[in-house]
């Protein structure tokens, strides 16, 4: 019922806009994203193409992603799989030149999941001091903020961002952010207090420490499990010639330790640290982008060793344009070669009884060929190869195959 309501609402909004557009050929105005080198990852929510209706203060936009894949794991395949990964809608409004509203609603896997990923009000007092409140995108690493499908050359999101960190992760909260630019340098910061994780990070169907499980909590936008806020903070520094580096952290208490004055447990913390970077080698126009994160969770001693106290993982993408010219009638088309390397260890440490290394890790190698008829649309051909090791360190399960996908802003 919920998905039908949203789809019906979007349909009638579209009908109204089309009827109005037929009466006024100048009704729609395309607002392009700012691609200047003054942008940081924290600007990703603003750095999107929008379509404005006439002189109204409201602008809309979005993107779509779909793919077909054929993968085999240890020689066994489920055949060709067609997937509608997601359709995302943006709505923004300039209430005042210093007051802006932005939102992002995501429909995943054919409305199997409908999420409000971002819906916040920004009030600007000074470039270095802006107040933000609502449903916030926790700025841990770079991908959680800058995750729009058409910006990437790969059909799948990184393992470290989605299977270790809980991207895309957002919570209700409030905080401040700002930017300062001088000559070739740009500095930015963010600091938010939000609702946080719950005990699903250790009580879940994955049977391991798994931060993304907290996204399944249907009440996380309504209440905080233990009344203690989650702090997320980030600082970023960009040089217009050399690129950007960001340092971020996310820390809080995840368990319900008291109920009506009765102490249930000691306070148990979850702490995350991340570093992200991106740069362009101007001589070859090679773009390099990546992040690495570390997770520490206070797991109760009564849990078995398959629930890790420490995790780490990350990825690096290398994108090399090889052709940039008119192709198939597209004036500024680009053909890219790309490669992604990624790794996640969900359980760092050794078994107490034997001293052997605990397994539960994955690494992947993903070469790619992408065609961009325009900057906002990409056709992606990926070959995915990854090896996943179980907790006992048995020979890894090998998965390999091809993925062909499309992604575009609209």
C-alpha positions in Angstrom: 0.0 0.0 0.0 2.8 2.4 0.9 4.6 1.8 -2.4 1.3 2.2 -4.4 0.7 5.6 -2.7 4.1 6.9 -3.6 3.8 5.7 -7.2 0.3 7.2 -7.6 1.5 10.5 -6.2 4.5 10.6 -8.6 2.3 9.7 -11.5 -0.2 12.5 -10.9 2.5 15.0 -10.3 4.0 14.1 -13.6 0.7 14.4 -15.4 0.2 17.9 -14.0 3.6 19.0 -15.1 3.1 17.7 -18.6 -0.2 19.4 -19.0 1.3 22.7 -17.8 4.3 22.3 -20.1 2.0 21.9 -23.1 0.6 25.3 -22.4 4.0 26.9 -21.9 7.0 25.8 -23.9 9.3 27.7 -21.4 7.8 26.0 -18.4 10.7 23.7 -17.7 14.1 25.0 -16.9 17.1 22.7 -16.5 19.4 23.6 -13.6 22.7 21.9 -14.2 25.0 20.8 -11.4 28.1 22.8 -10.5 31.1 20.9 -11.8 33.7 23.5 -10.7 36.7 22.6 -8.7 35.3 24.3 -5.6 33.2 21.3 -4.8 33.9 18.9 -1.9 32.2 15.5 -1.3 30.0 17.3 1.3 28.5 19.3 -1.6 27.1 16.2 -3.3 23.5 16.9 -2.2 23.6 20.2 -4.1 25.8 19.0 -7.0 22.9 17.4 -8.9 20.9 18.3 -12.1 17.4 19.6 -11.4 14.4 20.6 -13.5 12.6 23.7 -12.3 8.9 24.2 -13.2 8.4 27.8 -14.4 9.0 30.4 -11.7 8.2 28.1 -8.8 10.8 27.8 -6.0 10.6 24.0 -6.3 13.0 21.9 -8.5 12.9 18.1 -9.1 15.3 15.6 -10.4 16.5 12.0 -9.9 18.4 9.1 -11.4 17.8 5.5 -12.4 20.0 2.4 -12.3 19.4 -1.0 -13.8 21.6 -4.0 -14.9 21.8 -7.5 -16.1 24.4 -9.9 -14.8 25.6 -13.5 -15.3 27.7 -14.7 -12.3 29.0 -18.1 -11.3 30.1 -19.1 -7.8 32.4 -22.1 -7.8 31.0 -23.1 -11.2 27.3 -22.8 -10.2 25.2 -20.1 -11.7 21.6 -18.9 -11.4 21.7 -17.7 -15.0 20.9 -14.2 -16.3 19.5 -11.9 -13.7 17.9 -8.6 -14.7 17.6 -6.1 -11.8 16.1 -2.7 -11.4 18.5 -1.6 -8.8 16.9 1.8 -7.9 15.1 4.9 -8.9 15.7 8.0 -6.9 13.8 11.2 -6.8 15.1 14.6 -5.7 13.0 17.5 -4.6 14.6 20.8 -3.6 13.3 24.3 -2.7 14.9 27.7 -2.2 12.7 29.1 0.5 15.1 32.0 0.9 18.5 32.7 -0.6 19.9 31.4 2.7 17.3 28.8 3.5 17.1 25.7 1.4 15.3 22.4 1.6 16.6 19.2 -0.1 15.3 15.7 -0.2 16.0 12.3 -1.7 13.6 9.4 -1.9 14.9 6.1 -3.1 12.8 3.2 -4.6 15.0 0.0 -4.6 14.5 -3.2 -6.4 11.1 -2.3 -7.9 9.7 -0.7 -4.7 10.8 -3.6 -2.5 12.3 -0.9 -0.4 11.2 2.7 -0.2 13.5 5.0 1.8 13.8 8.7 2.6 17.5 9.0 2.4 17.8 12.7 2.9 15.3 15.4 3.8 16.8 18.4 5.5 16.5 22.1 5.9 19.7 24.2 5.6 19.9 27.6 7.2 23.0 29.6 6.2 24.4 32.2 8.6 27.9 32.3 7.2 29.8 30.1 4.6 31.6 28.6 7.6 28.5 28.1 9.7 25.3 26.5 8.4 22.6 24.8 10.4 21.2 21.5 9.0 18.3 19.6 10.5 16.0 16.7 9.4 17.0 13.3 8.0 20.7 13.7 7.5 23.2 11.6 5.5 25.9 10.6 8.0 29.2 11.8 6.5 31.3 8.7 7.2 33.8 8.2 4.3 33.0 9.7 0.9 30.7 7.2 -0.7 27.8 7.5 1.8 27.5 11.2 0.8 28.4 11.0 -2.9 26.7 7.7 -3.9 24.6 8.7 -7.0 24.8 5.8 -9.5 25.5 7.9 -12.7 28.7 9.3 -11.1 30.3 5.8 -11.0 31.7 3.5 -13.7 30.7 0.3 -11.7 27.3 -1.4 -11.5 27.7 -2.5 -7.9 28.4 -0.3 -4.9 31.6 -1.1 -3.0 31.5 -4.0 -0.5 33.2 -1.9 2.2 30.5 0.9 1.9 27.5 -1.4 1.9 28.5 -4.7 3.6 30.7 -3.2 6.4 29.7 0.4 6.6 25.9 0.8 6.2 25.7 3.0 3.1 23.6 4.6 2.3 23.1 5.5 6.0 20.9 8.4 7.2 19.3 9.3 10.5 17.2 12.0 12.0 19.3 14.7 13.7 20.8 18.2 13.6 24.2 19.7 13.2 26.4 22.3 11.5 28.6 22.4 8.4 30.7 24.9 6.6 33.3 25.6 3.9 36.1 28.1 3.5 38.1 28.7 0.3 41.3 30.6 -0.3 43.4 30.5 -3.5 44.0 26.9 -4.3 42.7 25.5 -1.0 39.2 24.6 0.2 38.4 23.4 3.8 35.1 21.9 4.8 33.7 20.4 8.0 30.5 18.7 9.2 29.4 17.8 12.7 26.0 16.1 13.5 24.1 14.5 16.4 21.6 11.9 15.2 19.7 8.8 16.2 22.1 5.9 16.1 22.7 2.1 15.8 20.8 -0.5 17.7 21.5 -4.1 18.8 20.8 -5.5 15.4 24.4 -4.9 14.5 25.1 -8.0 16.6 21.7 -9.7 16.6 21.0 -10.2 12.9 20.5 -12.9 10.3 24.1 -12.5 9.1 25.3 -14.1 12.3 28.2 -11.7 12.6 28.9 -8.1 13.5 27.1 -6.3 10.7 26.5 -2.5 10.9 24.1 -2.4 7.9 21.6 -4.5 9.8 20.5 -1.3 11.7 19.0 0.0 8.5 16.3 -2.6 8.9 15.0 -1.0 12.1 11.6 0.5 11.0 11.6 2.9 14.0 15.0 4.6 13.5 13.4 7.7 12.1 11.0 7.9 15.0 13.0 7.2 18.1 16.5 6.6 19.4 17.0 3.1 20.9 18.8 4.2 24.1 18.4 8.0 24.1 22.1 8.6 23.4 23.0 10.5 20.2 25.3 9.2 17.5 28.1 11.7 16.7 29.3 11.9 13.1 32.0 14.4 12.2 34.2 15.0 9.2 36.9 17.4 8.0 38.0 17.7 4.4 40.8 19.5 2.6 41.0 20.1 -1.1 43.7 21.5 -3.2 42.5 22.4 -6.7 45.6 20.9 -8.3 46.1 17.8 -6.2 42.7 16.6 -5.0 40.7 16.1 -1.8 41.3 14.1 1.4 38.7 13.6 4.1 38.9 12.3 7.7 35.7 11.2 9.4 34.4 9.4 12.5 31.1 8.0 13.8 30.7 7.1 17.4 28.0 6.3 19.9 26.3 3.7 22.2 24.3 1.0 20.3 22.7 -1.1 23.1 19.7 -0.3 25.3 21.5 -0.3 28.7 18.7 1.0 30.9 14.9 0.8 30.9 12.7 2.8 33.3 15.6 3.2 35.6 16.5 -0.4 35.6 20.1 -1.1 34.5 20.1 -3.8 31.8 23.7 -3.9 30.6 26.8 -1.8 30.5 27.1 0.8 27.8 28.5 -0.7 24.6 30.1 1.5 22.0 30.4 1.4 18.2 33.2 3.5 16.7 34.0 4.0 13.1 36.9 5.9 11.5 37.4 6.6 7.8 39.8 8.3 5.4 38.8 9.1 1.8 40.6 10.7 -1.1 40.3 11.6 -4.8 42.6 13.1 -7.3 43.1 13.7 -11.0 46.4 13.2 -12.7 46.1 16.0 -15.2 48.8 14.7 -17.6 46.6 11.7 -18.5 43.3 13.0 -17.0 43.3 9.9 -14.8 40.8 10.0 -11.9 41.6 8.1 -8.7 39.1 7.7 -5.9 38.9 5.6 -2.8 38.3 5.2 0.9 39.3 3.0 3.8 37.4 2.5 7.1 38.0 0.9 10.5 35.2 -0.4 12.8 35.4 -1.2 16.5 32.4 -2.7 18.3 32.1 -3.6 22.0 30.7 -7.1 21.6 29.5 -8.8 24.8 31.8 -11.6 26.1 28.9 -14.0 26.0 28.9 -13.9 22.2 31.0 -16.4 20.2 34.2 -15.3 18.3 32.3 -15.2 15.0 31.1 -11.8 16.1 34.1 -9.6 15.5 35.2 -6.6 17.6 37.2 -5.1 14.8 36.7 -4.7 11.1 38.4 -2.9 8.3 38.0 -2.5 4.5 38.0 -0.1 1.6 38.2 0.3 -2.1 40.1 2.2 -4.8 38.8 3.1 -8.2 41.0 4.1 -11.2 39.3 5.7 -14.2 41.1 6.4 -17.4 39.4 8.2 -20.4 40.7 6.7 -23.7 38.4 8.4 -26.2 36.7 11.8 -26.0 35.0 13.0 -29.1 31.8 12.7 -31.1 30.6 9.1 -31.1 27.3 7.8 -32.5 26.1 11.4 -32.8 26.9 12.4 -29.3 29.1 15.4 -29.5 31.0 15.0 -26.2 31.0 11.3 -25.6 33.7 9.6 -23.5 34.9 6.0 -23.4 36.6 5.0 -20.2 38.7 2.2 -19.0 38.3 1.6 -15.2 39.3 -0.8 -12.5 38.2 -1.2 -8.9 40.1 -3.1 -6.1 38.2 -3.8 -2.9 38.7 -5.7 0.4 36.7 -6.2 3.6 37.7 -8.1 6.7 34.6 -8.5 9.0 36.6 -10.1 11.9 40.1 -9.0 12.5 42.0 -11.2 15.0 42.9 -14.8 15.9 41.0 -17.6 17.6 41.7 -17.7 21.4 42.0 -21.5 21.4 44.4 -22.0 18.5 45.9 -18.7 17.6 44.9 -19.1 14.0 43.7 -16.2 12.0 40.0 -15.7 11.9 38.6 -15.7 8.4 35.4 -14.0 7.2 36.8 -11.7 4.5 36.4 -10.8 0.8 38.4 -9.3 -1.9 37.4 -8.3 -5.4 38.8 -7.2 -8.7 36.5 -5.4 -11.1 37.8 -4.2 -14.5 35.3 -2.0 -16.4 34.6 -0.4 -19.7 32.1 2.6 -19.6 30.6 4.7 -22.3 29.2 8.2 -21.5 27.2 9.7 -24.3 26.8 12.7 -21.9 28.2 13.4 -18.5 24.9 12.5 -16.8 24.4 9.1 -18.5 26.6 6.0 -18.4 26.5 2.5 -20.0 28.7 0.2 -17.9 30.3 -3.2 -18.8 32.0 -4.8 -15.7 33.7 -8.1 -15.2 33.5 -9.0 -11.5 35.8 -11.5 -9.8 35.7 -11.9 -6.0 36.9 -14.4 -3.4 35.1 -14.8 -0.1 36.6 -16.7 2.8 34.5 -18.1 5.7 35.3 -17.7 9.3 37.4 -20.9 9.5 39.7 -19.8 6.6 38.6 -22.6 4.3 39.5 -22.2 0.6 37.5 -19.2 -0.7 34.3 -19.3 -2.7 35.1 -17.8 -6.1 32.6 -15.7 -7.9 33.1 -14.4 -11.5 31.0 -13.0 -14.3 29.8 -10.1 -16.4 27.5 -7.2 -15.6 26.0 -4.8 -18.1 24.2 -1.8 -16.7 22.7 1.7 -17.4 22.5 4.7 -15.1 21.3 8.2 -15.8 20.1 11.3 -14.1 16.8 12.6 -15.4 
